[in-house]
Amino acid sequence: MKPQIGSIPLADLTSLDLQRFYKHLLDGGRVDRIEAKKKPKGLAPKTVRNIH
C-alpha cells in the first residue's frame, strides 16, 4: 500500500492534505481481502474518526 501522507513533512502538512486523506479512506481505504470481497471499498466513518 502506498503511503498517502507519509511523504509530506509535518511542518508542510495542511488541513487540505488531511481532508484528502480522510476522503481517500472513506472512498477506497479498505484493503482487498477475501473476507471483504462483498463489502464496500471505503472505510466506515467511525473507523476514519478513530484514525483521526
CHARMM internal coordinates of N, CA and C (Angstrom, degrees):
IC EDIT
DIST 1 N 1 CA 1.4498
DIST 1 CA 1 C 1.5322
ANGL 1 N 1 CA 1 C 108.81
DIST 1 C 2 N 1.2973
ANGL 1 CA 1 C 2 N 116.49
DIHE 1 N 1 CA 1 C 2 N 133.89
DIST 2 N 2 CA 1.4579
ANGL 1 C 2 N 2 CA 122.25
DIHE 1 CA 1 C 2 N 2 CA -177.98
DIST 2 CA 2 C 1.5304
ANGL 2 N 2 CA 2 C 110.20
DIHE 1 C 2 N 2 CA 2 C -81.28
DIST 2 C 3 N 1.3343
ANGL 2 CA 2 C 3 N 118.33
DIHE 2 N 2 CA 2 C 3 N 131.52
DIST 3 N 3 CA 1.4618
ANGL 2 C 3 N 3 CA 120.14
DIHE 2 CA 2 C 3 N 3 CA 178.14
DIST 3 CA 3 C 1.5314
ANGL 3 N 3 CA 3 C 111.23
DIHE 2 C 3 N 3 CA 3 C -60.72
DIST 3 C 4 N 1.3079
ANGL 3 CA 3 C 4 N 116.63
DIHE 3 N 3 CA 3 C 4 N 139.82
DIST 4 N 4 CA 1.4570
ANGL 3 C 4 N 4 CA 120.85
DIHE 3 CA 3 C 4 N 4 CA -178.17
DIST 4 CA 4 C 1.5236
ANGL 4 N 4 CA 4 C 111.85
DIHE 3 C 4 N 4 CA 4 C -92.88
DIST 4 C 5 N 1.3297
ANGL 4 CA 4 C 5 N 117.57
DIHE 4 N 4 CA 4 C 5 N -43.68
DIST 5 N 5 CA 1.4628
ANGL 4 C 5 N 5 CA 119.58
DIHE 4 CA 4 C 5 N 5 CA -177.75
DIST 5 CA 5 C 1.5266
ANGL 5 N 5 CA 5 C 111.99
DIHE 4 C 5 N 5 CA 5 C -124.34
DIST 5 C 6 N 1.3171
ANGL 5 CA 5 C 6 N 117.07
DIHE 5 N 5 CA 5 C 6 N 1.97
DIST 6 N 6 CA 1.4557
ANGL 5 C 6 N 6 CA 121.02
DIHE 5 CA 5 C 6 N 6 CA -176.52
DIST 6 CA 6 C 1.5186
ANGL 6 N 6 CA 6 C 114.54
DIHE 5 C 6 N 6 CA 6 C -66.98
DIST 6 C 7 N 1.3291
ANGL 6 CA 6 C 7 N 116.77
DIHE 6 N 6 CA 6 C 7 N -22.40
DIST 7 N 7 CA 1.4659
ANGL 6 C 7 N 7 CA 119.37
DIHE 6 CA 6 C 7 N 7 CA -178.13
DIST 7 CA 7 C 1.5301
ANGL 7 N 7 CA 7 C 112.72
DIHE 6 C 7 N 7 CA 7 C -87.90
DIST 7 C 8 N 1.3349
ANGL 7 CA 7 C 8 N 117.18
DIHE 7 N 7 CA 7 C 8 N -5.98
DIST 8 N 8 CA 1.4650
ANGL 7 C 8 N 8 CA 120.87
DIHE 7 CA 7 C 8 N 8 CA -178.99
DIST 8 CA 8 C 1.5300
ANGL 8 N 8 CA 8 C 108.92
DIHE 7 C 8 N 8 CA 8 C -91.33
DIST 8 C 9 N 1.3371
ANGL 8 CA 8 C 9 N 118.28
DIHE 8 N 8 CA 8 C 9 N 122.97
DIST 9 N 9 CA 1.4659
ANGL 8 C 9 N 9 CA 119.48
DIHE 8 CA 8 C 9 N 9 CA 176.63
DIST 9 CA 9 C 1.5374
ANGL 9 N 9 CA 9 C 110.35
DIHE 8 C 9 N 9 CA 9 C -58.59
DIST 9 C 10 N 1.2996
ANGL 9 CA 9 C 10 N 116.89
DIHE 9 N 9 CA 9 C 10 N 142.75
DIST 10 N 10 CA 1.4602
ANGL 9 C 10 N 10 CA 121.97
DIHE 9 CA 9 C 10 N 10 CA -175.67
DIST 10 CA 10 C 1.5324
ANGL 10 N 10 CA 10 C 111.81
DIHE 9 C 10 N 10 CA 10 C -56.01
DIST 10 C 11 N 1.3121
ANGL 10 CA 10 C 11 N 117.13
DIHE 10 N 10 CA 10 C 11 N -38.74
DIST 11 N 11 CA 1.4624
ANGL 10 C 11 N 11 CA 120.91
DIHE 10 CA 10 C 11 N 11 CA -179.66
DIST 11 CA 11 C 1.5367
ANGL 11 N 11 CA 11 C 111.73
DIHE 10 C 11 N 11 CA 11 C -65.89
DIST 11 C 12 N 1.3437
ANGL 11 CA 11 C 12 N 117.56
DIHE 11 N 11 CA 11 C 12 N -22.87
DIST 12 N 12 CA 1.4631
ANGL 11 C 12 N 12 CA 121.92
DIHE 11 CA 11 C 12 N 12 CA -178.31
DIST 12 CA 12 C 1.5251
ANGL 12 N 12 CA 12 C 112.97
DIHE 11 C 12 N 12 CA 12 C -99.81
DIST 12 C 13 N 1.3191
ANGL 12 CA 12 C 13 N 118.01
DIHE 12 N 12 CA 12 C 13 N -4.44
DIST 13 N 13 CA 1.4570
ANGL 12 C 13 N 13 CA 122.26
DIHE 12 CA 12 C 13 N 13 CA -178.06
DIST 13 CA 13 C 1.5270
ANGL 13 N 13 CA 13 C 109.87
DIHE 12 C 13 N 13 CA 13 C -70.49
DIST 13 C 14 N 1.3272
ANGL 13 CA 13 C 14 N 116.32
DIHE 13 N 13 CA 13 C 14 N 127.55
DIST 14 N 14 CA 1.4586
ANGL 13 C 14 N 14 CA 120.68
DIHE 13 CA 13 C 14 N 14 CA -178.33
DIST 14 CA 14 C 1.5255
ANGL 14 N 14 CA 14 C 110.16
DIHE 13 C 14 N 14 CA 14 C -113.12
DIST 14 C 15 N 1.3214
ANGL 14 CA 14 C 15 N 115.67
DIHE 14 N 14 CA 14 C 15 N 167.51
DIST 15 N 15 CA 1.4600
ANGL 14 C 15 N 15 CA 119.76
DIHE 14 CA 14 C 15 N 15 CA 177.19
DIST 15 CA 15 C 1.5272
ANGL 15 N 15 CA 15 C 110.61
DIHE 14 C 15 N 15 CA 15 C -64.78
DIST 15 C 16 N 1.3257
ANGL 15 CA 15 C 16 N 117.70
DIHE 15 N 15 CA 15 C 16 N -29.96
DIST 16 N 16 CA 1.4575
ANGL 15 C 16 N 16 CA 120.74
DIHE 15 CA 15 C 16 N 16 CA 176.82
DIST 16 CA 16 C 1.5306
ANGL 16 N 16 CA 16 C 110.87
DIHE 15 C 16 N 16 CA 16 C -65.34
DIST 16 C 17 N 1.3300
ANGL 16 CA 16 C 17 N 117.07
DIHE 16 N 16 CA 16 C 17 N -39.70
DIST 17 N 17 CA 1.4655
ANGL 16 C 17 N 17 CA 120.79
DIHE 16 CA 16 C 17 N 17 CA 175.82
DIST 17 CA 17 C 1.5244
ANGL 17 N 17 CA 17 C 110.62
DIHE 16 C 17 N 17 CA 17 C -59.65
DIST 17 C 18 N 1.3262
ANGL 17 CA 17 C 18 N 116.61
DIHE 17 N 17 CA 17 C 18 N -43.67
DIST 18 N 18 CA 1.4625
ANGL 17 C 18 N 18 CA 120.74
DIHE 17 CA 17 C 18 N 18 CA -179.90
DIST 18 CA 18 C 1.5194
ANGL 18 N 18 CA 18 C 111.42
DIHE 17 C 18 N 18 CA 18 C -67.46
DIST 18 C 19 N 1.3333
ANGL 18 CA 18 C 19 N 118.08
DIHE 18 N 18 CA 18 C 19 N -39.51
DIST 19 N 19 CA 1.4625
ANGL 18 C 19 N 19 CA 120.72
DIHE 18 CA 18 C 19 N 19 CA 177.91
DIST 19 CA 19 C 1.5321
ANGL 19 N 19 CA 19 C 110.90
DIHE 18 C 19 N 19 CA 19 C -63.30
DIST 19 C 20 N 1.3242
ANGL 19 CA 19 C 20 N 116.98
DIHE 19 N 19 CA 19 C 20 N -40.33
DIST 20 N 20 CA 1.4663
ANGL 19 C 20 N 20 CA 120.59
DIHE 19 CA 19 C 20 N 20 CA 176.94
DIST 20 CA 20 C 1.5290
ANGL 20 N 20 CA 20 C 110.63
DIHE 19 C 20 N 20 CA 20 C -63.62
DIST 20 C 21 N 1.3274
ANGL 20 CA 20 C 21 N 116.11
DIHE 20 N 20 CA 20 C 21 N -40.16
DIST 21 N 21 CA 1.4605
ANGL 20 C 21 N 21 CA 121.09
DIHE 20 CA 20 C 21 N 21 CA 179.26
DIST 21 CA 21 C 1.5264
ANGL 21 N 21 CA 21 C 110.65
DIHE 20 C 21 N 21 CA 21 C -63.59
DIST 21 C 22 N 1.3326
ANGL 21 CA 21 C 22 N 117.05
DIHE 21 N 21 CA 21 C 22 N -46.37
DIST 22 N 22 CA 1.4638
ANGL 21 C 22 N 22 CA 120.72
DIHE 21 CA 21 C 22 N 22 CA 179.36
DIST 22 CA 22 C 1.5277
ANGL 22 N 22 CA 22 C 110.65
DIHE 21 C 22 N 22 CA 22 C -63.64
DIST 22 C 23 N 1.3305
ANGL 22 CA 22 C 23 N 117.53
DIHE 22 N 22 CA 22 C 23 N -40.07
DIST 23 N 23 CA 1.4661
ANGL 22 C 23 N 23 CA 121.45
DIHE 22 CA 22 C 23 N 23 CA 178.02
DIST 23 CA 23 C 1.5191
ANGL 23 N 23 CA 23 C 110.31
DIHE 22 C 23 N 23 CA 23 C -62.51
DIST 23 C 24 N 1.3372
ANGL 23 CA 23 C 24 N 116.29
DIHE 23 N 23 CA 23 C 24 N -40.95
DIST 24 N 24 CA 1.4659
ANGL 23 C 24 N 24 CA 120.52
DIHE 23 CA 23 C 24 N 24 CA 177.56
DIST 24 CA 24 C 1.5267
ANGL 24 N 24 CA 24 C 110.26
DIHE 23 C 24 N 24 CA 24 C -60.87
DIST 24 C 25 N 1.3253
ANGL 24 CA 24 C 25 N 117.61
DIHE 24 N 24 CA 24 C 25 N -42.80
DIST 25 N 25 CA 1.4614
ANGL 24 C 25 N 25 CA 121.35
DIHE 24 CA 24 C 25 N 25 CA 179.42
DIST 25 CA 25 C 1.5287
ANGL 25 N 25 CA 25 C 111.27
DIHE 24 C 25 N 25 CA 25 C -64.01
DIST 25 C 26 N 1.3275
ANGL 25 CA 25 C 26 N 116.43
DIHE 25 N 25 CA 25 C 26 N -41.89
DIST 26 N 26 CA 1.4661
ANGL 25 C 26 N 26 CA 120.36
DIHE 25 CA 25 C 26 N 26 CA -179.58
DIST 26 CA 26 C 1.5278
ANGL 26 N 26 CA 26 C 111.77
DIHE 25 C 26 N 26 CA 26 C -67.75
DIST 26 C 27 N 1.3220
ANGL 26 CA 26 C 27 N 117.53
DIHE 26 N 26 CA 26 C 27 N -34.45
DIST 27 N 27 CA 1.4634
ANGL 26 C 27 N 27 CA 121.21
DIHE 26 CA 26 C 27 N 27 CA -176.21
DIST 27 CA 27 C 1.5240
ANGL 27 N 27 CA 27 C 113.90
DIHE 26 C 27 N 27 CA 27 C -87.23
DIST 27 C 28 N 1.3158
ANGL 27 CA 27 C 28 N 117.70
DIHE 27 N 27 CA 27 C 28 N -34.50
DIST 28 N 28 CA 1.4587
ANGL 27 C 28 N 28 CA 118.21
DIHE 27 CA 27 C 28 N 28 CA -173.88
DIST 28 CA 28 C 1.5062
ANGL 28 N 28 CA 28 C 113.91
DIHE 27 C 28 N 28 CA 28 C -158.10
DIST 28 C 29 N 1.3027
ANGL 28 CA 28 C 29 N 118.12
DIHE 28 N 28 CA 28 C 29 N 34.29
DIST 29 N 29 CA 1.4525
ANGL 28 C 29 N 29 CA 120.60
DIHE 28 CA 28 C 29 N 29 CA -174.64
DIST 29 CA 29 C 1.5180
ANGL 29 N 29 CA 29 C 115.91
DIHE 28 C 29 N 29 CA 29 C -84.88
DIST 29 C 30 N 1.3303
ANGL 29 CA 29 C 30 N 116.96
DIHE 29 N 29 CA 29 C 30 N -5.66
DIST 30 N 30 CA 1.4644
ANGL 29 C 30 N 30 CA 119.57
DIHE 29 CA 29 C 30 N 30 CA -177.29
DIST 30 CA 30 C 1.5259
ANGL 30 N 30 CA 30 C 110.31
DIHE 29 C 30 N 30 CA 30 C -75.48
DIST 30 C 31 N 1.3183
ANGL 30 CA 30 C 31 N 116.18
DIHE 30 N 30 CA 30 C 31 N 137.78
DIST 31 N 31 CA 1.4565
ANGL 30 C 31 N 31 CA 122.43
DIHE 30 CA 30 C 31 N 31 CA 177.03
DIST 31 CA 31 C 1.5259
ANGL 31 N 31 CA 31 C 108.35
DIHE 30 C 31 N 31 CA 31 C -75.62
DIST 31 C 32 N 1.3225
ANGL 31 CA 31 C 32 N 117.04
DIHE 31 N 31 CA 31 C 32 N 135.95
DIST 32 N 32 CA 1.4670
ANGL 31 C 32 N 32 CA 120.21
DIHE 31 CA 31 C 32 N 32 CA 177.71
DIST 32 CA 32 C 1.5141
ANGL 32 N 32 CA 32 C 109.60
DIHE 31 C 32 N 32 CA 32 C -71.86
DIST 32 C 33 N 1.3405
ANGL 32 CA 32 C 33 N 114.92
DIHE 32 N 32 CA 32 C 33 N 112.41
DIST 33 N 33 CA 1.4640
ANGL 32 C 33 N 33 CA 121.35
DIHE 32 CA 32 C 33 N 33 CA 178.03
DIST 33 CA 33 C 1.5169
ANGL 33 N 33 CA 33 C 108.04
DIHE 32 C 33 N 33 CA 33 C -137.33
DIST 33 C 34 N 1.2906
ANGL 33 CA 33 C 34 N 115.76
DIHE 33 N 33 CA 33 C 34 N 158.53
DIST 34 N 34 CA 1.4703
ANGL 33 C 34 N 34 CA 120.84
DIHE 33 CA 33 C 34 N 34 CA -179.00
DIST 34 CA 34 C 1.5237
ANGL 34 N 34 CA 34 C 110.70
DIHE 33 C 34 N 34 CA 34 C -58.53
DIST 34 C 35 N 1.3363
ANGL 34 CA 34 C 35 N 117.61
DIHE 34 N 34 CA 34 C 35 N -41.38
DIST 35 N 35 CA 1.4631
ANGL 34 C 35 N 35 CA 121.05
DIHE 34 CA 34 C 35 N 35 CA -177.60
DIST 35 CA 35 C 1.5289
ANGL 35 N 35 CA 35 C 112.04
DIHE 34 C 35 N 35 CA 35 C -66.95
DIST 35 C 36 N 1.3299
ANGL 35 CA 35 C 36 N 117.63
DIHE 35 N 35 CA 35 C 36 N -23.38
DIST 36 N 36 CA 1.4613
ANGL 35 C 36 N 36 CA 121.74
DIHE 35 CA 35 C 36 N 36 CA -173.04
DIST 36 CA 36 C 1.5359
ANGL 36 N 36 CA 36 C 112.53
DIHE 35 C 36 N 36 CA 36 C -104.29
DIST 36 C 37 N 1.3093
ANGL 36 CA 36 C 37 N 118.45
DIHE 36 N 36 CA 36 C 37 N 14.63
DIST 37 N 37 CA 1.4680
ANGL 36 C 37 N 37 CA 120.80
DIHE 36 CA 36 C 37 N 37 CA -175.80
DIST 37 CA 37 C 1.5247
ANGL 37 N 37 CA 37 C 112.41
DIHE 36 C 37 N 37 CA 37 C -60.00
DIST 37 C 38 N 1.3342
ANGL 37 CA 37 C 38 N 118.34
DIHE 37 N 37 CA 37 C 38 N -37.24
DIST 38 N 38 CA 1.4627
ANGL 37 C 38 N 38 CA 120.88
DIHE 37 CA 37 C 38 N 38 CA -175.64
DIST 38 CA 38 C 1.5207
ANGL 38 N 38 CA 38 C 113.19
DIHE 37 C 38 N 38 CA 38 C -94.10
DIST 38 C 39 N 1.3198
ANGL 38 CA 38 C 39 N 117.04
DIHE 38 N 38 CA 38 C 39 N 1.37
DIST 39 N 39 CA 1.4554
ANGL 38 C 39 N 39 CA 120.97
DIHE 38 CA 38 C 39 N 39 CA -178.97
DIST 39 CA 39 C 1.5292
ANGL 39 N 39 CA 39 C 109.74
DIHE 38 C 39 N 39 CA 39 C -92.31
DIST 39 C 40 N 1.3440
ANGL 39 CA 39 C 40 N 117.28
DIHE 39 N 39 CA 39 C 40 N 158.38
DIST 40 N 40 CA 1.4670
ANGL 39 C 40 N 40 CA 119.40
DIHE 39 CA 39 C 40 N 40 CA 176.60
DIST 40 CA 40 C 1.5276
ANGL 40 N 40 CA 40 C 111.00
DIHE 39 C 40 N 40 CA 40 C -61.42
DIST 40 C 41 N 1.3126
ANGL 40 CA 40 C 41 N 116.13
DIHE 40 N 40 CA 40 C 41 N 156.64
DIST 41 N 41 CA 1.4713
ANGL 40 C 41 N 41 CA 120.99
DIHE 40 CA 40 C 41 N 41 CA -177.15
DIST 41 CA 41 C 1.5253
ANGL 41 N 41 CA 41 C 113.57
DIHE 40 C 41 N 41 CA 41 C -72.83
DIST 41 C 42 N 1.3246
ANGL 41 CA 41 C 42 N 117.75
DIHE 41 N 41 CA 41 C 42 N -25.10
DIST 42 N 42 CA 1.4564
ANGL 41 C 42 N 42 CA 120.26
DIHE 41 CA 41 C 42 N 42 CA -177.37
DIST 42 CA 42 C 1.5142
ANGL 42 N 42 CA 42 C 112.80
DIHE 41 C 42 N 42 CA 42 C -87.82
DIST 42 C 43 N 1.3171
ANGL 42 CA 42 C 43 N 115.18
DIHE 42 N 42 CA 42 C 43 N 164.07
DIST 43 N 43 CA 1.4560
ANGL 42 C 43 N 43 CA 121.27
DIHE 42 CA 42 C 43 N 43 CA 175.80
DIST 43 CA 43 C 1.5270
ANGL 43 N 43 CA 43 C 109.73
DIHE 42 C 43 N 43 CA 43 C -85.62
DIST 43 C 44 N 1.3050
ANGL 43 CA 43 C 44 N 116.38
DIHE 43 N 43 CA 43 C 44 N 158.73
DIST 44 N 44 CA 1.4598
ANGL 43 C 44 N 44 CA 121.76
DIHE 43 CA 43 C 44 N 44 CA 178.10
DIST 44 CA 44 C 1.5338
ANGL 44 N 44 CA 44 C 109.49
DIHE 43 C 44 N 44 CA 44 C -71.04
DIST 44 C 45 N 1.3345
ANGL 44 CA 44 C 45 N 116.95
DIHE 44 N 44 CA 44 C 45 N 148.70
DIST 45 N 45 CA 1.4687
ANGL 44 C 45 N 45 CA 119.89
DIHE 44 CA 44 C 45 N 45 CA 178.08
DIST 45 CA 45 C 1.5271
ANGL 45 N 45 CA 45 C 112.66
DIHE 44 C 45 N 45 CA 45 C -55.39
DIST 45 C 46 N 1.3165
ANGL 45 CA 45 C 46 N 118.69
DIHE 45 N 45 CA 45 C 46 N -37.05
DIST 46 N 46 CA 1.4651
ANGL 45 C 46 N 46 CA 122.48
DIHE 45 CA 45 C 46 N 46 CA 178.25
DIST 46 CA 46 C 1.5284
ANGL 46 N 46 CA 46 C 110.59
DIHE 45 C 46 N 46 CA 46 C -61.50
DIST 46 C 47 N 1.3215
ANGL 46 CA 46 C 47 N 116.58
DIHE 46 N 46 CA 46 C 47 N -40.70
DIST 47 N 47 CA 1.4638
ANGL 46 C 47 N 47 CA 120.95
DIHE 46 CA 46 C 47 N 47 CA 179.31
DIST 47 CA 47 C 1.5254
ANGL 47 N 47 CA 47 C 110.42
DIHE 46 C 47 N 47 CA 47 C -65.50
DIST 47 C 48 N 1.3302
ANGL 47 CA 47 C 48 N 117.31
DIHE 47 N 47 CA 47 C 48 N -41.21
DIST 48 N 48 CA 1.4627
ANGL 47 C 48 N 48 CA 121.21
DIHE 47 CA 47 C 48 N 48 CA 178.72
DIST 48 CA 48 C 1.5199
ANGL 48 N 48 CA 48 C 109.80
DIHE 47 C 48 N 48 CA 48 C -65.23
DIST 48 C 49 N 1.3379
ANGL 48 CA 48 C 49 N 117.97
DIHE 48 N 48 CA 48 C 49 N -38.86
DIST 49 N 49 CA 1.4763
ANGL 48 C 49 N 49 CA 120.45
DIHE 48 CA 48 C 49 N 49 CA 176.21
DIST 49 CA 49 C 1.5269
ANGL 49 N 49 CA 49 C 110.32
DIHE 48 C 49 N 49 CA 49 C -62.89
DIST 49 C 50 N 1.3257
ANGL 49 CA 49 C 50 N 117.58
DIHE 49 N 49 CA 49 C 50 N -39.34
DIST 50 N 50 CA 1.4706
ANGL 49 C 50 N 50 CA 120.58
DIHE 49 CA 49 C 50 N 50 CA 178.27
DIST 50 CA 50 C 1.5340
ANGL 50 N 50 CA 50 C 110.62
DIHE 49 C 50 N 50 CA 50 C -65.25
DIST 50 C 51 N 1.3159
ANGL 50 CA 50 C 51 N 117.74
DIHE 50 N 50 CA 50 C 51 N -37.39
DIST 51 N 51 CA 1.4696
ANGL 50 C 51 N 51 CA 121.20
DIHE 50 CA 50 C 51 N 51 CA 177.30
DIST 51 CA 51 C 1.5315
ANGL 51 N 51 CA 51 C 109.59
DIHE 50 C 51 N 51 CA 51 C -64.80
DIST 51 C 52 N 1.3335
ANGL 51 CA 51 C 52 N 116.38
DIHE 51 N 51 CA 51 C 52 N -39.82
DIST 52 N 52 CA 1.4647
ANGL 51 C 52 N 52 CA 121.40
DIHE 51 CA 51 C 52 N 52 CA 179.02
DIST 52 CA 52 C 1.5154
ANGL 52 N 52 CA 52 C 109.90
DIHE 51 C 52 N 52 CA 52 C -56.77
END
COOR INIT
IC SEED 1 N 1 CA 1 C
IC BUILD
